[in-house]
């Protein structure tokens, strides 16, 4: 996936994984699908900078906390990615 005009939003989104390592992402979209919220992120560094990451937003344990989970259901990933592609067809060139 390439961003047209080579300009990505400047907003970085930092997540900490299970091992305590912080990872930087560029926030691309928040998508509502089947009563769930999904974040579409682009890794800011590393070998997968051209592949979006889709995470489900979940409530955290305390008030005002939230967490993010991998989406393992192929049908959900396909549906959310399809919505993202439709919304951003004028901004990205999609490889698939």
N, CA, C and O atoms as CSV, one atom per row, in Angstrom:
chain,resi,resn,atom,element,x,y,z
A,1,UNK,N,N,0.851,-1.166,0.000
A,1,UNK,CA,C,0.000,0.000,0.000
A,1,UNK,C,C,0.897,1.228,0.000
A,1,UNK,O,O,1.804,1.338,0.825
A,2,UNK,N,N,0.652,2.129,-0.899
A,2,UNK,CA,C,1.406,3.383,-0.963
A,2,UNK,C,C,0.460,4.542,-0.737
A,2,UNK,O,O,-0.688,4.522,-1.182
A,3,UNK,N,N,0.952,5.550,-0.043
A,3,UNK,CA,C,0.170,6.751,0.187
A,3,UNK,C,C,0.403,7.697,-0.979
A,3,UNK,O,O,1.552,7.992,-1.310
A,4,UNK,N,N,-0.647,8.170,-1.601
A,4,UNK,CA,C,-0.501,9.099,-2.715
A,4,UNK,C,C,0.192,10.364,-2.240
A,4,UNK,O,O,-0.042,10.805,-1.115
A,5,UNK,N,N,1.014,10.938,-3.046
A,5,UNK,CA,C,1.777,12.147,-2.745
A,5,UNK,C,C,2.796,11.928,-1.619
A,5,UNK,O,O,3.389,12.887,-1.125
A,6,UNK,N,N,3.002,10.655,-1.211
A,6,UNK,CA,C,3.985,10.304,-0.177
A,6,UNK,C,C,3.820,11.104,1.107
A,6,UNK,O,O,4.814,11.418,1.761
A,7,UNK,N,N,2.595,11.439,1.483
A,7,UNK,CA,C,2.369,12.188,2.716
A,7,UNK,C,C,1.449,11.393,3.636
A,7,UNK,O,O,0.295,11.119,3.304
A,8,UNK,N,N,1.977,11.037,4.780
A,8,UNK,CA,C,1.190,10.371,5.803
A,8,UNK,C,C,0.855,11.376,6.886
A,8,UNK,O,O,1.591,12.344,7.077
A,9,UNK,N,N,-0.242,11.165,7.598
A,9,UNK,CA,C,-0.524,12.039,8.737
A,9,UNK,C,C,0.630,11.988,9.736
A,9,UNK,O,O,1.307,10.966,9.849
A,10,UNK,N,N,0.856,13.077,10.456
A,10,UNK,CA,C,1.956,13.146,11.414
A,10,UNK,C,C,1.620,12.541,12.769
A,10,UNK,O,O,2.506,12.416,13.615
A,11,UNK,N,N,0.394,12.169,12.996
A,11,UNK,CA,C,-0.029,11.671,14.300
A,11,UNK,C,C,0.522,10.272,14.539
A,11,UNK,O,O,0.194,9.337,13.808
A,12,UNK,N,N,1.360,10.127,15.561
A,12,UNK,CA,C,1.892,8.818,15.926
A,12,UNK,C,C,1.062,8.255,17.077
A,12,UNK,O,O,0.594,8.988,17.947
A,13,UNK,N,N,0.896,6.969,17.058
A,13,UNK,CA,C,0.108,6.241,18.038
A,13,UNK,C,C,1.046,5.197,18.631
A,13,UNK,O,O,1.555,4.343,17.904
A,14,UNK,N,N,1.281,5.251,19.932
A,14,UNK,CA,C,2.222,4.327,20.571
A,14,UNK,C,C,1.478,3.269,21.368
A,14,UNK,O,O,0.600,3.578,22.173
A,15,UNK,N,N,1.841,2.030,21.132
A,15,UNK,CA,C,1.260,0.905,21.865
A,15,UNK,C,C,2.376,0.121,22.523
A,15,UNK,O,O,3.487,0.045,21.998
A,16,UNK,N,N,2.079,-0.459,23.670
A,16,UNK,CA,C,3.028,-1.300,24.374
A,16,UNK,C,C,2.556,-2.743,24.262
A,16,UNK,O,O,1.415,-3.054,24.603
A,17,UNK,N,N,3.427,-3.622,23.786
A,17,UNK,CA,C,3.031,-5.021,23.618
A,17,UNK,C,C,3.170,-5.790,24.931
A,17,UNK,O,O,3.547,-5.223,25.956
A,18,UNK,N,N,2.860,-7.090,24.886
A,18,UNK,CA,C,2.856,-7.920,26.089
A,18,UNK,C,C,4.217,-7.987,26.769
A,18,UNK,O,O,4.291,-8.182,27.982
A,19,UNK,N,N,5.298,-7.827,26.004
A,19,UNK,CA,C,6.638,-7.905,26.584
A,19,UNK,C,C,7.158,-6.547,27.039
A,19,UNK,O,O,8.314,-6.425,27.446
A,20,UNK,N,N,6.300,-5.520,26.970
A,20,UNK,CA,C,6.669,-4.195,27.450
A,20,UNK,C,C,7.362,-3.302,26.430
A,20,UNK,O,O,7.776,-2.191,26.761
A,21,UNK,N,N,7.490,-3.774,25.198
A,21,UNK,CA,C,8.124,-2.967,24.154
A,21,UNK,C,C,7.112,-2.013,23.536
A,21,UNK,O,O,5.985,-2.393,23.218
A,22,UNK,N,N,7.540,-0.768,23.374
A,22,UNK,CA,C,6.665,0.242,22.783
A,22,UNK,C,C,6.874,0.272,21.272
A,22,UNK,O,O,8.005,0.242,20.789
A,23,UNK,N,N,5.760,0.332,20.532
A,23,UNK,CA,C,5.809,0.355,19.084
A,23,UNK,C,C,5.062,1.588,18.593
A,23,UNK,O,O,4.016,1.944,19.135
A,24,UNK,N,N,5.604,2.243,17.559
A,24,UNK,CA,C,4.990,3.453,17.011
A,24,UNK,C,C,4.191,3.114,15.756
A,24,UNK,O,O,4.638,2.351,14.900
A,25,UNK,N,N,3.001,3.701,15.668
A,25,UNK,CA,C,2.125,3.528,14.522
A,25,UNK,C,C,1.609,4.888,14.076
A,25,UNK,O,O,1.575,5.842,14.854
A,26,UNK,N,N,1.214,4.958,12.828
A,26,UNK,CA,C,0.481,6.109,12.328
A,26,UNK,C,C,-0.993,5.723,12.325
A,26,UNK,O,O,-1.369,4.702,11.750
A,27,UNK,N,N,-1.820,6.530,12.961
A,27,UNK,CA,C,-3.258,6.278,13.014
A,27,UNK,C,C,-3.859,6.642,11.658
A,27,UNK,O,O,-3.663,7.751,11.162
A,28,UNK,N,N,-4.594,5.696,11.062
A,28,UNK,CA,C,-5.207,5.941,9.760
A,28,UNK,C,C,-6.720,6.074,9.817
A,28,UNK,O,O,-7.295,6.896,9.103
A,29,UNK,N,N,-7.380,5.269,10.663
A,29,UNK,CA,C,-8.839,5.317,10.693
A,29,UNK,C,C,-9.369,4.568,11.910
A,29,UNK,O,O,-8.693,3.710,12.477
A,30,UNK,N,N,-10.587,4.910,12.295
A,30,UNK,CA,C,-11.356,4.189,13.295
A,30,UNK,C,C,-12.627,3.739,12.593
A,30,UNK,O,O,-13.387,4.565,12.087
A,31,UNK,N,N,-12.858,2.447,12.562
A,31,UNK,CA,C,-13.975,1.886,11.804
A,31,UNK,C,C,-14.916,1.154,12.754
A,31,UNK,O,O,-14.481,0.349,13.578
A,32,UNK,N,N,-16.201,1.441,12.631
A,32,UNK,CA,C,-17.233,0.748,13.390
A,32,UNK,C,C,-17.790,-0.353,12.498
A,32,UNK,O,O,-18.215,-0.095,11.372
A,33,UNK,N,N,-17.785,-1.577,13.007
A,33,UNK,CA,C,-18.275,-2.724,12.241
A,33,UNK,C,C,-18.885,-3.723,13.218
A,33,UNK,O,O,-18.231,-4.164,14.163
A,34,UNK,N,N,-20.142,-4.071,12.978
A,34,UNK,CA,C,-20.865,-5.044,13.795
A,34,UNK,C,C,-20.709,-4.771,15.301
A,34,UNK,O,O,-20.341,-5.649,16.081
A,35,UNK,N,N,-21.004,-3.528,15.670
A,35,UNK,CA,C,-21.017,-3.069,17.065
A,35,UNK,C,C,-19.651,-3.129,17.746
A,35,UNK,O,O,-19.578,-3.160,18.974
A,36,UNK,N,N,-18.586,-3.147,16.978
A,36,UNK,CA,C,-17.226,-3.120,17.506
A,36,UNK,C,C,-16.473,-1.964,16.853
A,36,UNK,O,O,-16.838,-1.505,15.771
A,37,UNK,N,N,-15.422,-1.501,17.522
A,37,UNK,CA,C,-14.566,-0.452,16.972
A,37,UNK,C,C,-13.213,-1.055,16.619
A,37,UNK,O,O,-12.641,-1.833,17.383
A,38,UNK,N,N,-12.718,-0.682,15.452
A,38,UNK,CA,C,-11.443,-1.198,14.965
A,38,UNK,C,C,-10.548,-0.038,14.579
A,38,UNK,O,O,-10.984,0.898,13.909
A,39,UNK,N,N,-9.284,-0.103,15.009
A,39,UNK,CA,C,-8.296,0.885,14.618
A,39,UNK,C,C,-7.515,0.342,13.434
A,39,UNK,O,O,-7.134,-0.828,13.407
A,40,UNK,N,N,-7.285,1.204,12.461
A,40,UNK,CA,C,-6.429,0.855,11.331
A,40,UNK,C,C,-5.171,1.691,11.486
A,40,UNK,O,O,-5.212,2.921,11.457
A,41,UNK,N,N,-4.055,1.001,11.652
A,41,UNK,CA,C,-2.777,1.641,11.941
A,41,UNK,C,C,-1.736,1.208,10.916
A,41,UNK,O,O,-1.847,0.146,10.304
A,42,UNK,N,N,-0.729,2.047,10.744
A,42,UNK,CA,C,0.389,1.731,9.875
A,42,UNK,C,C,1.656,1.782,10.716
A,42,UNK,O,O,1.940,2.815,11.323
A,43,UNK,N,N,2.433,0.688,10.770
A,43,UNK,CA,C,3.670,0.725,11.551
A,43,UNK,C,C,4.568,1.869,11.075
A,43,UNK,O,O,4.761,2.066,9.876
A,44,UNK,N,N,5.112,2.615,12.037
A,44,UNK,CA,C,5.954,3.764,11.698
A,44,UNK,C,C,7.373,3.341,11.333
A,44,UNK,O,O,8.093,4.086,10.668
A,45,UNK,N,N,7.774,2.156,11.764
A,45,UNK,CA,C,9.124,1.676,11.526
A,45,UNK,C,C,9.090,0.177,11.245
A,45,UNK,O,O,8.082,-0.487,11.488
A,46,UNK,N,N,10.175,-0.336,10.744
A,46,UNK,CA,C,10.314,-1.776,10.583
A,46,UNK,C,C,9.957,-2.268,9.198
A,46,UNK,O,O,9.619,-1.486,8.310
A,47,UNK,N,N,10.038,-3.591,9.027
A,47,UNK,CA,C,9.853,-4.180,7.699
A,47,UNK,C,C,8.408,-4.201,7.199
A,47,UNK,O,O,8.177,-4.474,6.021
A,48,UNK,N,N,7.437,-3.920,8.060
A,48,UNK,CA,C,6.029,-4.008,7.660
A,48,UNK,C,C,5.376,-2.645,7.516
A,48,UNK,O,O,4.173,-2.506,7.738
A,49,UNK,N,N,6.153,-1.645,7.147
A,49,UNK,CA,C,5.635,-0.278,7.050
A,49,UNK,C,C,4.621,-0.098,5.923
A,49,UNK,O,O,3.940,0.927,5.878
A,50,UNK,N,N,4.503,-1.054,5.022
A,50,UNK,CA,C,3.541,-0.948,3.927
A,50,UNK,C,C,2.296,-1.797,4.160
A,50,UNK,O,O,1.475,-1.950,3.255
A,51,UNK,N,N,2.146,-2.349,5.361
A,51,UNK,CA,C,1.003,-3.198,5.676
A,51,UNK,C,C,0.252,-2.618,6.867
A,51,UNK,O,O,0.848,-2.322,7.903
A,52,UNK,N,N,-1.052,-2.461,6.715
A,52,UNK,CA,C,-1.833,-1.922,7.824
A,52,UNK,C,C,-2.015,-2.987,8.899
A,52,UNK,O,O,-1.969,-4.188,8.634
A,53,UNK,N,N,-2.221,-2.508,10.109
A,53,UNK,CA,C,-2.525,-3.356,11.257
A,53,UNK,C,C,-3.940,-2.985,11.702
A,53,UNK,O,O,-4.257,-1.807,11.870
A,54,UNK,N,N,-4.776,-3.986,11.888
A,54,UNK,CA,C,-6.148,-3.757,12.333
A,54,UNK,C,C,-6.294,-4.369,13.719
A,54,UNK,O,O,-6.058,-5.561,13.914
A,55,UNK,N,N,-6.687,-3.532,14.681
A,55,UNK,CA,C,-6.872,-3.967,16.057
A,55,UNK,C,C,-8.277,-3.626,16.530
A,55,UNK,O,O,-8.831,-2.589,16.166
A,56,UNK,N,N,-8.847,-4.507,17.343
A,56,UNK,CA,C,-10.163,-4.258,17.940
A,56,UNK,C,C,-9.956,-3.475,19.233
A,56,UNK,O,O,-9.124,-3.839,20.064
A,57,UNK,N,N,-10.715,-2.405,19.395
A,57,UNK,CA,C,-10.635,-1.606,20.617
A,57,UNK,C,C,-11.552,-2.222,21.662
A,57,UNK,O,O,-12.715,-2.522,21.392
A,58,UNK,N,N,-11.007,-2.405,22.865
A,58,UNK,CA,C,-11.757,-3.026,23.952
A,58,UNK,C,C,-11.649,-2.167,25.197
A,58,UNK,O,O,-10.701,-1.397,25.350
A,59,UNK,N,N,-12.614,-2.301,26.077
A,59,UNK,CA,C,-12.568,-1.582,27.350
A,59,UNK,C,C,-11.490,-2.198,28.227
A,59,UNK,O,O,-11.310,-3.415,28.260
A,60,UNK,N,N,-10.781,-1.336,28.934
A,60,UNK,CA,C,-9.754,-1.808,29.859
A,60,UNK,C,C,-10.356,-2.201,31.188
A,60,UNK,O,O,-11.575,-2.205,31.363
A,61,UNK,N,N,-9.497,-2.528,32.106
A,61,UNK,CA,C,-9.951,-2.992,33.407
A,61,UNK,C,C,-10.460,-1.868,34.289
A,61,UNK,O,O,-11.388,-2.075,35.071
A,62,UNK,N,N,-9.874,-0.683,34.182
A,62,UNK,CA,C,-10.288,0.435,35.012
A,62,UNK,C,C,-11.096,1.443,34.229
A,62,UNK,O,O,-11.189,1.352,33.005
A,63,UNK,N,N,-11.687,2.410,34.928
A,63,UNK,CA,C,-12.467,3.436,34.237
A,63,UNK,C,C,-11.571,4.277,33.317
A,63,UNK,O,O,-10.491,4.719,33.710
A,64,UNK,N,N,-12.038,4.482,32.112
A,64,UNK,CA,C,-11.302,5.288,31.145
A,64,UNK,C,C,-10.150,4.558,30.471
A,64,UNK,O,O,-9.475,5.130,29.615
A,65,UNK,N,N,-9.916,3.314,30.839
A,65,UNK,CA,C,-8.851,2.542,30.212
A,65,UNK,C,C,-9.396,1.780,29.017
A,65,UNK,O,O,-10.567,1.403,28.980
A,66,UNK,N,N,-8.527,1.562,28.042
A,66,UNK,CA,C,-8.906,0.737,26.907
A,66,UNK,C,C,-7.692,-0.075,26.499
A,66,UNK,O,O,-6.552,0.277,26.802
A,67,UNK,N,N,-7.964,-1.166,25.808
A,67,UNK,CA,C,-6.896,-2.014,25.301
A,67,UNK,C,C,-7.228,-2.367,23.856
A,67,UNK,O,O,-8.315,-2.072,23.361
A,68,UNK,N,N,-6.283,-2.995,23.202
A,68,UNK,CA,C,-6.435,-3.316,21.790
A,68,UNK,C,C,-6.058,-4.772,21.584
A,68,UNK,O,O,-5.058,-5.247,22.122
A,69,UNK,N,N,-6.855,-5.470,20.811
A,69,UNK,CA,C,-6.635,-6.900,20.596
A,69,UNK,C,C,-6.489,-7.190,19.113
A,69,UNK,O,O,-7.092,-6.532,18.265
A,70,UNK,N,N,-5.669,-8.198,18.824
A,70,UNK,CA,C,-5.551,-8.664,17.448
A,70,UNK,C,C,-6.905,-9.187,16.981
A,70,UNK,O,O,-7.689,-9.716,17.769
A,71,UNK,N,N,-7.160,-9.031,15.706
A,71,UNK,CA,C,-8.382,-9.571,15.109
A,71,UNK,C,C,-7.987,-10.875,14.422
A,71,UNK,O,O,-7.205,-10.868,13.472
A,72,UNK,N,N,-8.522,-11.978,14.896
A,72,UNK,CA,C,-8.131,-13.278,14.371
A,72,UNK,C,C,-9.127,-13.849,13.376
A,72,UNK,O,O,-8.806,-14.795,12.657
A,73,UNK,N,N,-10.327,-13.291,13.321
A,73,UNK,CA,C,-11.343,-13.814,12.422
A,73,UNK,C,C,-11.104,-13.272,11.010
A,73,UNK,O,O,-11.210,-12.064,10.798
A,74,UNK,N,N,-10.784,-14.139,10.039
A,74,UNK,CA,C,-10.501,-13.676,8.673
A,74,UNK,C,C,-11.649,-12.877,8.058
A,74,UNK,O,O,-11.401,-11.909,7.338
A,75,UNK,N,N,-12.886,-13.256,8.324
A,75,UNK,CA,C,-14.022,-12.539,7.745
A,75,UNK,C,C,-14.110,-11.116,8.287
A,75,UNK,O,O,-14.433,-10.189,7.545
A,76,UNK,N,N,-13.826,-10.939,9.567
A,76,UNK,CA,C,-13.845,-9.597,10.161
A,76,UNK,C,C,-12.715,-8.749,9.602
A,76,UNK,O,O,-12.925,-7.586,9.257
A,77,UNK,N,N,-11.517,-9.319,9.508
A,77,UNK,CA,C,-10.389,-8.582,8.930
A,77,UNK,C,C,-10.708,-8.129,7.508
A,77,UNK,O,O,-10.454,-6.984,7.134
A,78,UNK,N,N,-11.263,-9.040,6.729
A,78,UNK,CA,C,-11.594,-8.724,5.337
A,78,UNK,C,C,-12.644,-7.612,5.266
A,78,UNK,O,O,-12.532,-6.705,4.442
A,79,UNK,N,N,-13.650,-7.679,6.118
A,79,UNK,CA,C,-14.714,-6.670,6.102
A,79,UNK,C,C,-14.192,-5.303,6.522
A,79,UNK,O,O,-14.501,-4.301,5.877
A,80,UNK,N,N,-13.406,-5.247,7.594
A,80,UNK,CA,C,-12.880,-3.970,8.078
A,80,UNK,C,C,-11.900,-3.389,7.060
A,80,UNK,O,O,-11.929,-2.190,6.783
A,81,UNK,N,N,-11.040,-4.229,6.507
A,81,UNK,CA,C,-10.091,-3.757,5.503
A,81,UNK,C,C,-10.834,-3.259,4.255
A,81,UNK,O,O,-10.420,-2.277,3.639
A,82,UNK,N,N,-11.909,-3.920,3.889
A,82,UNK,CA,C,-12.718,-3.482,2.747
A,82,UNK,C,C,-13.325,-2.105,2.978
A,82,UNK,O,O,-13.346,-1.273,2.071
A,83,UNK,N,N,-13.818,-1.865,4.190
A,83,UNK,CA,C,-14.359,-0.540,4.529
A,83,UNK,C,C,-13.255,0.499,4.456
A,83,UNK,O,O,-13.454,1.589,3.919
A,84,UNK,N,N,-12.086,0.160,4.998
A,84,UNK,CA,C,-10.945,1.081,4.954
A,84,UNK,C,C,-10.563,1.413,3.516
A,84,UNK,O,O,-10.356,2.579,3.183
A,85,UNK,N,N,-10.470,0.395,2.663
A,85,UNK,CA,C,-10.107,0.619,1.258
A,85,UNK,C,C,-11.124,1.517,0.556
A,85,UNK,O,O,-10.753,2.401,-0.217
A,86,UNK,N,N,-12.389,1.289,0.827
A,86,UNK,CA,C,-13.446,2.088,0.208
A,86,UNK,C,C,-13.356,3.550,0.642
A,86,UNK,O,O,-13.486,4.457,-0.180
A,87,UNK,N,N,-13.137,3.771,1.922
A,87,UNK,CA,C,-13.046,5.137,2.462
A,87,UNK,C,C,-11.814,5.886,1.957
A,87,UNK,O,O,-11.856,7.104,1.789
A,88,UNK,N,N,-10.727,5.171,1.716
A,88,UNK,CA,C,-9.451,5.822,1.433
A,88,UNK,C,C,-8.912,5.521,0.039
A,88,UNK,O,O,-7.707,5.620,-0.194
A,89,UNK,N,N,-9.783,5.160,-0.876
A,89,UNK,CA,C,-9.328,4.842,-2.233
A,89,UNK,C,C,-8.707,6.042,-2.937
A,89,UNK,O,O,-7.944,5.874,-3.888
A,90,UNK,N,N,-9.026,7.248,-2.481
A,90,UNK,CA,C,-8.445,8.446,-3.086
A,90,UNK,C,C,-7.117,8.837,-2.444
A,90,UNK,O,O,-6.454,9.760,-2.916
A,91,UNK,N,N,-6.718,8.144,-1.368
A,91,UNK,CA,C,-5.477,8.492,-0.664
A,91,UNK,C,C,-4.393,7.434,-0.820
A,91,UNK,O,O,-3.208,7.763,-0.766
A,92,UNK,N,N,-4.767,6.182,-1.010
A,92,UNK,CA,C,-3.811,5.084,-1.069
A,92,UNK,C,C,-3.911,4.332,-2.387
A,92,UNK,O,O,-4.953,4.323,-3.042
A,93,UNK,N,N,-2.808,3.706,-2.755
A,93,UNK,CA,C,-2.792,2.758,-3.854
A,93,UNK,C,C,-2.660,1.381,-3.202
A,93,UNK,O,O,-1.640,1.083,-2.580
A,94,UNK,N,N,-3.675,0.555,-3.341
A,94,UNK,CA,C,-3.703,-0.737,-2.683
A,94,UNK,C,C,-3.141,-1.799,-3.604
A,94,UNK,O,O,-3.461,-1.822,-4.793
A,95,UNK,N,N,-2.301,-2.686,-3.065
A,95,UNK,CA,C,-1.632,-3.710,-3.844
A,95,UNK,C,C,-2.552,-4.886,-4.176
A,95,UNK,O,O,-2.349,-5.565,-5.183
A,96,UNK,N,N,-3.540,-5.126,-3.355
A,96,UNK,CA,C,-4.384,-6.304,-3.604
A,96,UNK,C,C,-5.526,-5.862,-4.446
A,96,UNK,O,O,-6.385,-6.671,-4.797
